């Protein structure tokens, strides 16, 4: 498990590299974690969306 300073470093790096890009493909490796909407609808809603930023909540990395 990475430590918090490492997570922050990754977040800053990702924010610079992927902010402004569009999502072209979505792969759901563990479909049981997607409760709602259905997996195919979830994937379709994400495709084509622009990444507006990367942040963190504790050790979780959030991509908006």
N, CA, C and O atoms as a Tripos MOL2 file, in Angstrom:
@<TRIPOS>MOLECULE
protein
  256   255    64     0     0
PROTEIN
NO_CHARGES

@<TRIPOS>ATOM
      1 N           0.8500   -1.1750    0.0000 N.3       1 UNK1
      2 CA          0.0000    0.0000    0.0000 C.3       1 UNK1
      3 C           0.8960    1.2380    0.0000 C.2       1 UNK1
      4 O           1.7790    1.3640    0.8480 O.2       1 UNK1
      5 N           0.6740    2.1490   -0.9420 N.am      2 UNK2
      6 CA          1.5040    3.3570   -0.9820 C.3       2 UNK2
      7 C           1.2150    4.2710    0.2110 C.2       2 UNK2
      8 O           0.1150    4.2790    0.7630 O.2       2 UNK2
      9 N           2.2130    5.0190    0.5780 N.am      3 UNK3
     10 CA          2.0540    5.9990    1.6450 C.3       3 UNK3
     11 C           1.4580    7.2850    1.0560 C.2       3 UNK3
     12 O           1.5160    7.5060   -0.1540 O.2       3 UNK3
     13 N           0.8930    8.1160    1.9140 N.am      4 UNK4
     14 CA          0.1950    9.3250    1.4700 C.3       4 UNK4
     15 C           1.0630   10.2560    0.6080 C.2       4 UNK4
     16 O           0.5720   10.7460   -0.4090 O.2       4 UNK4
     17 N           2.3270   10.5220    0.9680 N.am      5 UNK5
     18 CA          3.1280   11.3930    0.0940 C.3       5 UNK5
     19 C           3.3070   10.8260   -1.3210 C.2       5 UNK5
     20 O           3.3560   11.5780   -2.2940 O.2       5 UNK5
     21 N           3.4050    9.4940   -1.4250 N.am      6 UNK6
     22 CA          3.5210    8.8790   -2.7500 C.3       6 UNK6
     23 C           2.2400    9.0630   -3.5510 C.2       6 UNK6
     24 O           2.2830    9.3180   -4.7550 O.2       6 UNK6
     25 N           1.1070    8.9340   -2.8800 N.am      7 UNK7
     26 CA         -0.1840    9.1200   -3.5480 C.3       7 UNK7
     27 C          -0.2960   10.5540   -4.0540 C.2       7 UNK7
     28 O          -0.7400   10.7800   -5.1800 O.2       7 UNK7
     29 N           0.0950   11.5040   -3.2490 N.am      8 UNK8
     30 CA          0.0340   12.9170   -3.6580 C.3       8 UNK8
     31 C           0.9250   13.1700   -4.8670 C.2       8 UNK8
     32 O           0.5410   13.9150   -5.7680 O.2       8 UNK8
     33 N           2.0930   12.5690   -4.9000 N.am      9 UNK9
     34 CA          3.0000   12.7160   -6.0440 C.3       9 UNK9
     35 C           2.3590   12.1530   -7.3050 C.2       9 UNK9
     36 O           2.4430   12.7650   -8.3700 O.2       9 UNK9
     37 N           1.7290   11.0080   -7.1950 N.am     10 UNK10
     38 CA          1.0570   10.3890   -8.3410 C.3      10 UNK10
     39 C          -0.1010   11.2550   -8.8170 C.2      10 UNK10
     40 O          -0.2880   11.4350  -10.0200 O.2      10 UNK10
     41 N          -0.8800   11.7960   -7.8790 N.am     11 UNK11
     42 CA         -2.0120   12.6550   -8.2300 C.3      11 UNK11
     43 C          -1.5370   13.8840   -9.0020 C.2      11 UNK11
     44 O          -2.1220   14.2350  -10.0260 O.2      11 UNK11
     45 N          -0.5050   14.5240   -8.5300 N.am     12 UNK12
     46 CA          0.0030   15.7260   -9.2170 C.3      12 UNK12
     47 C           0.5060   15.3950  -10.6140 C.2      12 UNK12
     48 O           0.2640   16.1420  -11.5610 O.2      12 UNK12
     49 N           1.2030   14.2760  -10.7390 N.am     13 UNK13
     50 CA          1.7230   13.8640  -12.0350 C.3      13 UNK13
     51 C           0.5890   13.5220  -12.9990 C.2      13 UNK13
     52 O           0.5940   13.9610  -14.1500 O.2      13 UNK13
     53 N          -0.3780   12.7420  -12.5300 N.am     14 UNK14
     54 CA         -1.5230   12.3900  -13.3760 C.3      14 UNK14
     55 C          -2.3180   13.6210  -13.7980 C.2      14 UNK14
     56 O          -2.7560   13.7190  -14.9450 O.2      14 UNK14
     57 N          -2.5040   14.5590  -12.8730 N.am     15 UNK15
     58 CA         -3.2740   15.7640  -13.1770 C.3      15 UNK15
     59 C          -2.6390   16.5070  -14.3530 C.2      15 UNK15
     60 O          -3.3430   16.9650  -15.2530 O.2      15 UNK15
     61 N          -1.3190   16.6240  -14.3470 N.am     16 UNK16
     62 CA         -0.6230   17.3140  -15.4400 C.3      16 UNK16
     63 C          -0.7100   16.5390  -16.7470 C.2      16 UNK16
     64 O          -0.7990   17.1320  -17.8220 O.2      16 UNK16
     65 N          -0.6840   15.2180  -16.6530 N.am     17 UNK17
     66 CA         -0.6200   14.3880  -17.8580 C.3      17 UNK17
     67 C          -1.9700   14.1290  -18.5090 C.2      17 UNK17
     68 O          -2.0440   14.0420  -19.7350 O.2      17 UNK17
     69 N          -3.0420   14.0030  -17.7310 N.am     18 UNK18
     70 CA         -4.3040   13.5680  -18.3410 C.3      18 UNK18
     71 C          -5.4420   14.5840  -18.2960 C.2      18 UNK18
     72 O          -6.4700   14.3720  -18.9390 O.2      18 UNK18
     73 N          -5.2890   15.6730  -17.5590 N.am     19 UNK19
     74 CA         -6.3530   16.6890  -17.5460 C.3      19 UNK19
     75 C          -6.5510   17.2410  -18.9430 C.2      19 UNK19
     76 O          -5.5870   17.5840  -19.6280 O.2      19 UNK19
     77 N          -7.7910   17.3240  -19.3600 N.am     20 UNK20
     78 CA         -8.1230   17.8390  -20.6870 C.3      20 UNK20
     79 C          -8.2680   16.7530  -21.7440 C.2      20 UNK20
     80 O          -8.7590   17.0230  -22.8400 O.2      20 UNK20
     81 N          -7.8480   15.5270  -21.4330 N.am     21 UNK21
     82 CA         -7.9870   14.4310  -22.3900 C.3      21 UNK21
     83 C          -9.3940   13.8460  -22.3310 C.2      21 UNK21
     84 O         -10.1180   14.0370  -21.3540 O.2      21 UNK21
     85 N          -9.7680   13.1340  -23.3840 N.am     22 UNK22
     86 CA        -11.0750   12.4810  -23.4380 C.3      22 UNK22
     87 C         -10.9230   10.9790  -23.2230 C.2      22 UNK22
     88 O          -9.9230   10.3810  -23.6200 O.2      22 UNK22
     89 N         -11.9140   10.3900  -22.5980 N.am     23 UNK23
     90 CA        -11.9320    8.9430  -22.3560 C.3      23 UNK23
     91 C         -12.4020    8.2670  -23.6390 C.2      23 UNK23
     92 O         -13.4970    8.5450  -24.1280 O.2      23 UNK23
     93 N         -11.5700    7.3770  -24.1830 N.am     24 UNK24
     94 CA        -11.9140    6.7090  -25.4380 C.3      24 UNK24
     95 C         -12.3740    5.2750  -25.2330 C.2      24 UNK24
     96 O         -13.0920    4.7250  -26.0690 O.2      24 UNK24
     97 N         -11.9640    4.6640  -24.1210 N.am     25 UNK25
     98 CA        -12.3390    3.2730  -23.8650 C.3      25 UNK25
     99 C         -12.4530    3.0450  -22.3690 C.2      25 UNK25
    100 O         -11.6810    3.6020  -21.5880 O.2      25 UNK25
    101 N         -13.4120    2.2280  -21.9730 N.am     26 UNK26
    102 CA        -13.6130    1.9050  -20.5610 C.3      26 UNK26
    103 C         -13.6100    0.3950  -20.4170 C.2      26 UNK26
    104 O         -14.3720   -0.2990  -21.0900 O.2      26 UNK26
    105 N         -12.7520   -0.1190  -19.5380 N.am     27 UNK27
    106 CA        -12.7200   -1.5500  -19.2420 C.3      27 UNK27
    107 C         -13.0980   -1.7290  -17.7820 C.2      27 UNK27
    108 O         -12.4860   -1.1270  -16.9000 O.2      27 UNK27
    109 N         -14.0890   -2.5420  -17.5290 N.am     28 UNK28
    110 CA        -14.5060   -2.8470  -16.1630 C.3      28 UNK28
    111 C         -13.9870   -4.2480  -15.8460 C.2      28 UNK28
    112 O         -14.5010   -5.2380  -16.3670 O.2      28 UNK28
    113 N         -12.9860   -4.3270  -15.0050 N.am     29 UNK29
    114 CA        -12.3460   -5.6010  -14.6990 C.3      29 UNK29
    115 C         -13.1670   -6.4050  -13.6840 C.2      29 UNK29
    116 O         -13.2360   -7.6310  -13.7680 O.2      29 UNK29
    117 N         -13.7840   -5.7130  -12.7300 N.am     30 UNK30
    118 CA        -14.5950   -6.3690  -11.7020 C.3      30 UNK30
    119 C         -16.0060   -5.7810  -11.7410 C.2      30 UNK30
    120 O         -16.3030   -4.8420  -11.0040 O.2      30 UNK30
    121 N         -16.8730   -6.3240  -12.5900 N.am     31 UNK31
    122 CA        -18.2010   -5.7390  -12.7770 C.3      31 UNK31
    123 C         -19.0760   -5.7090  -11.5240 C.2      31 UNK31
    124 O         -19.9910   -4.8900  -11.4420 O.2      31 UNK31
    125 N         -18.8190   -6.5800  -10.5480 N.am     32 UNK32
    126 CA        -19.6830   -6.6140   -9.3600 C.3      32 UNK32
    127 C         -19.5760   -5.3440   -8.5220 C.2      32 UNK32
    128 O         -20.4380   -5.0990   -7.6780 O.2      32 UNK32
    129 N         -18.5320   -4.5220   -8.7350 N.am     33 UNK33
    130 CA        -18.4120   -3.2820   -7.9480 C.3      33 UNK33
    131 C         -19.2620   -2.1490   -8.5220 C.2      33 UNK33
    132 O         -19.4370   -1.1160   -7.8770 O.2      33 UNK33
    133 N         -19.7940   -2.3430   -9.7420 N.am     34 UNK34
    134 CA        -20.6870   -1.3510  -10.3550 C.3      34 UNK34
    135 C         -22.1160   -1.7590  -10.0100 C.2      34 UNK34
    136 O         -22.6730   -2.6680  -10.6250 O.2      34 UNK34
    137 N         -22.6990   -1.0910   -9.0380 N.am     35 UNK35
    138 CA        -24.0560   -1.4400   -8.5980 C.3      35 UNK35
    139 C         -25.1040   -0.8480   -9.5280 C.2      35 UNK35
    140 O         -26.0090   -1.5440   -9.9870 O.2      35 UNK35
    141 N         -24.9710    0.4290   -9.7960 N.am     36 UNK36
    142 CA        -25.9180    1.1050  -10.6690 C.3      36 UNK36
    143 C         -25.1970    2.2550  -11.3680 C.2      36 UNK36
    144 O         -24.3930    2.9200  -10.7130 O.2      36 UNK36
    145 N         -25.4180    2.5290  -12.6110 N.am     37 UNK37
    146 CA        -26.2600    1.8020  -13.5480 C.3      37 UNK37
    147 C         -25.6060    0.4810  -13.9620 C.2      37 UNK37
    148 O         -24.5340    0.1310  -13.4680 O.2      37 UNK37
    149 N         -26.2530   -0.2400  -14.8620 N.am     38 UNK38
    150 CA        -25.6730   -1.4840  -15.3580 C.3      38 UNK38
    151 C         -24.3140   -1.1940  -15.9840 C.2      38 UNK38
    152 O         -24.0590   -0.0720  -16.4250 O.2      38 UNK38
    153 N         -23.4530   -2.1860  -16.0260 N.am     39 UNK39
    154 CA        -22.0670   -2.0000  -16.4710 C.3      39 UNK39
    155 C         -21.9880   -1.3820  -17.8610 C.2      39 UNK39
    156 O         -21.1990   -0.4610  -18.0720 O.2      39 UNK39
    157 N         -22.7720   -1.8540  -18.8000 N.am     40 UNK40
    158 CA        -22.7160   -1.3140  -20.1640 C.3      40 UNK40
    159 C         -23.1480    0.1520  -20.2120 C.2      40 UNK40
    160 O         -22.5580    0.9500  -20.9420 O.2      40 UNK40
    161 N         -24.1560    0.5020  -19.4500 N.am     41 UNK41
    162 CA        -24.6020    1.9010  -19.3820 C.3      41 UNK41
    163 C         -23.5200    2.7640  -18.7400 C.2      41 UNK41
    164 O         -23.2520    3.8720  -19.2030 O.2      41 UNK41
    165 N         -22.8980    2.2590  -17.6760 N.am     42 UNK42
    166 CA        -21.8010    2.9580  -17.0040 C.3      42 UNK42
    167 C         -20.6720    3.2520  -17.9900 C.2      42 UNK42
    168 O         -20.1810    4.3790  -18.0560 O.2      42 UNK42
    169 N         -20.2630    2.2460  -18.7520 N.am     43 UNK43
    170 CA        -19.1830    2.4070  -19.7260 C.3      43 UNK43
    171 C         -19.5570    3.4260  -20.8000 C.2      43 UNK43
    172 O         -18.7390    4.2630  -21.1820 O.2      43 UNK43
    173 N         -20.7830    3.3510  -21.2790 N.am     44 UNK44
    174 CA        -21.2350    4.2660  -22.3280 C.3      44 UNK44
    175 C         -21.2610    5.7150  -21.8350 C.2      44 UNK44
    176 O         -20.9160    6.6320  -22.5800 O.2      44 UNK44
    177 N         -21.6680    5.9170  -20.5920 N.am     45 UNK45
    178 CA        -21.7250    7.2750  -20.0340 C.3      45 UNK45
    179 C         -20.3310    7.8900  -19.8830 C.2      45 UNK45
    180 O         -20.1790    9.1080  -19.9770 O.2      45 UNK45
    181 N         -19.3220    7.0610  -19.6520 N.am     46 UNK46
    182 CA        -17.9580    7.5780  -19.4890 C.3      46 UNK46
    183 C         -17.2690    7.8630  -20.8230 C.2      46 UNK46
    184 O         -16.4840    8.8050  -20.9320 O.2      46 UNK46
    185 N         -17.5650    7.0450  -21.8400 N.am     47 UNK47
    186 CA        -16.9140    7.2100  -23.1340 C.3      47 UNK47
    187 C         -17.1600    8.6070  -23.6990 C.2      47 UNK47
    188 O         -18.2950    9.0810  -23.7580 O.2      47 UNK47
    189 N         -16.0750    9.2520  -24.1110 N.am     48 UNK48
    190 CA        -16.1800   10.5760  -24.7150 C.3      48 UNK48
    191 C         -16.1400   11.7310  -23.7310 C.2      48 UNK48
    192 O         -16.0700   12.8880  -24.1440 O.2      48 UNK48
    193 N         -16.1830   11.4370  -22.4320 N.am     49 UNK49
    194 CA        -16.1430   12.5050  -21.4160 C.3      49 UNK49
    195 C         -14.7310   13.0640  -21.2890 C.2      49 UNK49
    196 O         -13.7510   12.3510  -21.5040 O.2      49 UNK49
    197 N         -14.6320   14.3470  -20.9380 N.am     50 UNK50
    198 CA        -13.3360   14.9870  -20.7420 C.3      50 UNK50
    199 C         -12.9130   14.8690  -19.2820 C.2      50 UNK50
    200 O         -13.7260   15.0360  -18.3740 O.2      50 UNK50
    201 N         -11.6410   14.5810  -19.0710 N.am     51 UNK51
    202 CA        -11.0810   14.5260  -17.7230 C.3      51 UNK51
    203 C         -10.7660   15.9630  -17.3130 C.2      51 UNK51
    204 O          -9.9490   16.6290  -17.9490 O.2      51 UNK51
    205 N         -11.4100   16.4340  -16.2580 N.am     52 UNK52
    206 CA        -11.2460   17.8210  -15.8440 C.3      52 UNK52
    207 C         -10.2250   17.9980  -14.7300 C.2      52 UNK52
    208 O          -9.7770   19.1160  -14.4740 O.2      52 UNK52
    209 N          -9.8580   16.9180  -14.0720 N.am     53 UNK53
    210 CA         -8.8610   17.0360  -13.0160 C.3      53 UNK53
    211 C          -8.6790   15.7380  -12.2570 C.2      53 UNK53
    212 O          -9.4920   14.8180  -12.3510 O.2      53 UNK53
    213 N          -7.5930   15.6840  -11.5020 N.am     54 UNK54
    214 CA         -7.2750   14.5280  -10.6710 C.3      54 UNK54
    215 C          -7.0490   15.0390   -9.2540 C.2      54 UNK54
    216 O          -6.3440   16.0260   -9.0420 O.2      54 UNK54
    217 N          -7.6530   14.3620   -8.2930 N.am     55 UNK55
    218 CA         -7.4700   14.7440   -6.8920 C.3      55 UNK55
    219 C          -7.4160   13.4690   -6.0630 C.2      55 UNK55
    220 O          -7.4170   12.3660   -6.6100 O.2      55 UNK55
    221 N          -7.3710   13.6190   -4.7640 N.am     56 UNK56
    222 CA         -7.3590   12.4420   -3.9090 C.3      56 UNK56
    223 C          -8.2510   12.6590   -2.7020 C.2      56 UNK56
    224 O          -8.5250   13.7890   -2.2970 O.2      56 UNK56
    225 N          -8.6900   11.5560   -2.1470 N.am     57 UNK57
    226 CA         -9.4460   11.5560   -0.8950 C.3      57 UNK57
    227 C          -8.7860   10.4780   -0.0490 C.2      57 UNK57
    228 O          -9.0500    9.2880   -0.2160 O.2      57 UNK57
    229 N          -7.9230   10.9140    0.8620 N.am     58 UNK58
    230 CA         -7.0930    9.9600    1.5830 C.3      58 UNK58
    231 C          -6.1340    9.3290    0.6020 C.2      58 UNK58
    232 O          -5.3930   10.0300   -0.0860 O.2      58 UNK58
    233 N          -6.1410    8.0120    0.5310 N.am     59 UNK59
    234 CA         -5.2620    7.3100   -0.4090 C.3      59 UNK59
    235 C          -5.9700    6.9190   -1.7030 C.2      59 UNK59
    236 O          -5.3900    6.2290   -2.5420 O.2      59 UNK59
    237 N          -7.2210    7.3550   -1.8710 N.am     60 UNK60
    238 CA         -7.9510    7.0660   -3.0880 C.3      60 UNK60
    239 C          -7.7110    8.1680   -4.1160 C.2      60 UNK60
    240 O          -7.7790    9.3500   -3.7790 O.2      60 UNK60
    241 N          -7.4360    7.8030   -5.3450 N.am     61 UNK61
    242 CA         -7.2350    8.7720   -6.4240 C.3      61 UNK61
    243 C          -8.5600    8.9600   -7.1530 C.2      61 UNK61
    244 O          -9.1760    7.9920   -7.5980 O.2      61 UNK61
    245 N          -8.9920   10.2110   -7.2710 N.am     62 UNK62
    246 CA        -10.2590   10.5510   -7.9060 C.3      62 UNK62
    247 C          -9.9870   11.2470   -9.2340 C.2      62 UNK62
    248 O          -9.2420   12.2250   -9.2880 O.2      62 UNK62
    249 N         -10.5870   10.7420  -10.2940 N.am     63 UNK63
    250 CA        -10.4450   11.3540  -11.6150 C.3      63 UNK63
    251 C         -11.8080   11.9040  -11.9950 C.2      63 UNK63
    252 O         -12.7860   11.1620  -12.0920 O.2      63 UNK63
    253 N         -11.8630   13.2080  -12.2080 N.am     64 UNK64
    254 CA        -13.1340   13.8770  -12.5230 C.3      64 UNK64
    255 C         -13.1530   14.3130  -13.9710 C.2      64 UNK64
    256 O         -14.1370   14.8950  -14.4280 O.2      64 UNK64
@<TRIPOS>BOND
     1     1     2 1
     2     2     3 1
     3     3     4 2
     4     3     5 am
     5     5     6 1
     6     6     7 1
     7     7     8 2
     8     7     9 am
     9     9    10 1
    10    10    11 1
    11    11    12 2
    12    11    13 am
    13    13    14 1
    14    14    15 1
    15    15    16 2
    16    15    17 am
    17    17    18 1
    18    18    19 1
    19    19    20 2
    20    19    21 am
    21    21    22 1
    22    22    23 1
    23    23    24 2
    24    23    25 am
    25    25    26 1
    26    26    27 1
    27    27    28 2
    28    27    29 am
    29    29    30 1
    30    30    31 1
    31    31    32 2
    32    31    33 am
    33    33    34 1
    34    34    35 1
    35    35    36 2
    36    35    37 am
    37    37    38 1
    38    38    39 1
    39    39    40 2
    40    39    41 am
    41    41    42 1
    42    42    43 1
    43    43    44 2
    44    43    45 am
    45    45    46 1
    46    46    47 1
    47    47    48 2
    48    47    49 am
    49    49    50 1
    50    50    51 1
    51    51    52 2
    52    51    53 am
    53    53    54 1
    54    54    55 1
    55    55    56 2
    56    55    57 am
    57    57    58 1
    58    58    59 1
    59    59    60 2
    60    59    61 am
    61    61    62 1
    62    62    63 1
    63    63    64 2
    64    63    65 am
    65    65    66 1
    66    66    67 1
    67    67    68 2
    68    67    69 am
    69    69    70 1
    70    70    71 1
    71    71    72 2
    72    71    73 am
    73    73    74 1
    74    74    75 1
    75    75    76 2
    76    75    77 am
    77    77    78 1
    78    78    79 1
    79    79    80 2
    80    79    81 am
    81    81    82 1
    82    82    83 1
    83    83    84 2
    84    83    85 am
    85    85    86 1
    86    86    87 1
    87    87    88 2
    88    87    89 am
    89    89    90 1
    90    90    91 1
    91    91    92 2
    92    91    93 am
    93    93    94 1
    94    94    95 1
    95    95    96 2
    96    95    97 am
    97    97    98 1
    98    98    99 1
    99    99   100 2
   100    99   101 am
   101   101   102 1
   102   102   103 1
   103   103   104 2
   104   103   105 am
   105   105   106 1
   106   106   107 1
   107   107   108 2
   108   107   109 am
   109   109   110 1
   110   110   111 1
   111   111   112 2
   112   111   113 am
   113   113   114 1
   114   114   115 1
   115   115   116 2
   116   115   117 am
   117   117   118 1
   118   118   119 1
   119   119   120 2
   120   119   121 am
   121   121   122 1
   122   122   123 1
   123   123   124 2
   124   123   125 am
   125   125   126 1
   126   126   127 1
   127   127   128 2
   128   127   129 am
   129   129   130 1
   130   130   131 1
   131   131   132 2
   132   131   133 am
   133   133   134 1
   134   134   135 1
   135   135   136 2
   136   135   137 am
   137   137   138 1
   138   138   139 1
   139   139   140 2
   140   139   141 am
   141   141   142 1
   142   142   143 1
   143   143   144 2
   144   143   145 am
   145   145   146 1
   146   146   147 1
   147   147   148 2
   148   147   149 am
   149   149   150 1
   150   150   151 1
   151   151   152 2
   152   151   153 am
   153   153   154 1
   154   154   155 1
   155   155   156 2
   156   155   157 am
   157   157   158 1
   158   158   159 1
   159   159   160 2
   160   159   161 am
   161   161   162 1
   162   162   163 1
   163   163   164 2
   164   163   165 am
   165   165   166 1
   166   166   167 1
   167   167   168 2
   168   167   169 am
   169   169   170 1
   170   170   171 1
   171   171   172 2
   172   171   173 am
   173   173   174 1
   174   174   175 1
   175   175   176 2
   176   175   177 am
   177   177   178 1
   178   178   179 1
   179   179   180 2
   180   179   181 am
   181   181   182 1
   182   182   183 1
   183   183   184 2
   184   183   185 am
   185   185   186 1
   186   186   187 1
   187   187   188 2
   188   187   189 am
   189   189   190 1
   190   190   191 1
   191   191   192 2
   192   191   193 am
   193   193   194 1
   194   194   195 1
   195   195   196 2
   196   195   197 am
   197   197   198 1
   198   198   199 1
   199   199   200 2
   200   199   201 am
   201   201   202 1
   202   202   203 1
   203   203   204 2
   204   203   205 am
   205   205   206 1
   206   206   207 1
   207   207   208 2
   208   207   209 am
   209   209   210 1
   210   210   211 1
   211   211   212 2
   212   211   213 am
   213   213   214 1
   214   214   215 1
   215   215   216 2
   216   215   217 am
   217   217   218 1
   218   218   219 1
   219   219   220 2
   220   219   221 am
   221   221   222 1
   222   222   223 1
   223   223   224 2
   224   223   225 am
   225   225   226 1
   226   226   227 1
   227   227   228 2
   228   227   229 am
   229   229   230 1
   230   230   231 1
   231   231   232 2
   232   231   233 am
   233   233   234 1
   234   234   235 1
   235   235   236 2
   236   235   237 am
   237   237   238 1
   238   238   239 1
   239   239   240 2
   240   239   241 am
   241   241   242 1
   242   242   243 1
   243   243   244 2
   244   243   245 am
   245   245   246 1
   246   246   247 1
   247   247   248 2
   248   247   249 am
   249   249   250 1
   250   250   251 1
   251   251   252 2
   252   251   253 am
   253   253   254 1
   254   254   255 1
   255   255   256 2
@<TRIPOS>SUBSTRUCTURE
     1 UNK1         2 RESIDUE 1 A UNK
     2 UNK2         6 RESIDUE 1 A UNK
     3 UNK3        10 RESIDUE 1 A UNK
     4 UNK4        14 RESIDUE 1 A UNK
     5 UNK5        18 RESIDUE 1 A UNK
     6 UNK6        22 RESIDUE 1 A UNK
     7 UNK7        26 RESIDUE 1 A UNK
     8 UNK8        30 RESIDUE 1 A UNK
     9 UNK9        34 RESIDUE 1 A UNK
    10 UNK10       38 RESIDUE 1 A UNK
    11 UNK11       42 RESIDUE 1 A UNK
    12 UNK12       46 RESIDUE 1 A UNK
    13 UNK13       50 RESIDUE 1 A UNK
    14 UNK14       54 RESIDUE 1 A UNK
    15 UNK15       58 RESIDUE 1 A UNK
    16 UNK16       62 RESIDUE 1 A UNK
    17 UNK17       66 RESIDUE 1 A UNK
    18 UNK18       70 RESIDUE 1 A UNK
    19 UNK19       74 RESIDUE 1 A UNK
    20 UNK20       78 RESIDUE 1 A UNK
    21 UNK21       82 RESIDUE 1 A UNK
    22 UNK22       86 RESIDUE 1 A UNK
    23 UNK23       90 RESIDUE 1 A UNK
    24 UNK24       94 RESIDUE 1 A UNK
    25 UNK25       98 RESIDUE 1 A UNK
    26 UNK26      102 RESIDUE 1 A UNK
    27 UNK27      106 RESIDUE 1 A UNK
    28 UNK28      110 RESIDUE 1 A UNK
    29 UNK29      114 RESIDUE 1 A UNK
    30 UNK30      118 RESIDUE 1 A UNK
    31 UNK31      122 RESIDUE 1 A UNK
    32 UNK32      126 RESIDUE 1 A UNK
    33 UNK33      130 RESIDUE 1 A UNK
    34 UNK34      134 RESIDUE 1 A UNK
    35 UNK35      138 RESIDUE 1 A UNK
    36 UNK36      142 RESIDUE 1 A UNK
    37 UNK37      146 RESIDUE 1 A UNK
    38 UNK38      150 RESIDUE 1 A UNK
    39 UNK39      154 RESIDUE 1 A UNK
    40 UNK40      158 RESIDUE 1 A UNK
    41 UNK41      162 RESIDUE 1 A UNK
    42 UNK42      166 RESIDUE 1 A UNK
    43 UNK43      170 RESIDUE 1 A UNK
    44 UNK44      174 RESIDUE 1 A UNK
    45 UNK45      178 RESIDUE 1 A UNK
    46 UNK46      182 RESIDUE 1 A UNK
    47 UNK47      186 RESIDUE 1 A UNK
    48 UNK48      190 RESIDUE 1 A UNK
    49 UNK49      194 RESIDUE 1 A UNK
    50 UNK50      198 RESIDUE 1 A UNK
    51 UNK51      202 RESIDUE 1 A UNK
    52 UNK52      206 RESIDUE 1 A UNK
    53 UNK53      210 RESIDUE 1 A UNK
    54 UNK54      214 RESIDUE 1 A UNK
    55 UNK55      218 RESIDUE 1 A UNK
    56 UNK56      222 RESIDUE 1 A UNK
    57 UNK57      226 RESIDUE 1 A UNK
    58 UNK58      230 RESIDUE 1 A UNK
    59 UNK59      234 RESIDUE 1 A UNK
    60 UNK60      238 RESIDUE 1 A UNK
    61 UNK61      242 RESIDUE 1 A UNK
    62 UNK62      246 RESIDUE 1 A UNK
    63 UNK63      250 RESIDUE 1 A UNK
    64 UNK64      254 RESIDUE 1 A UNK
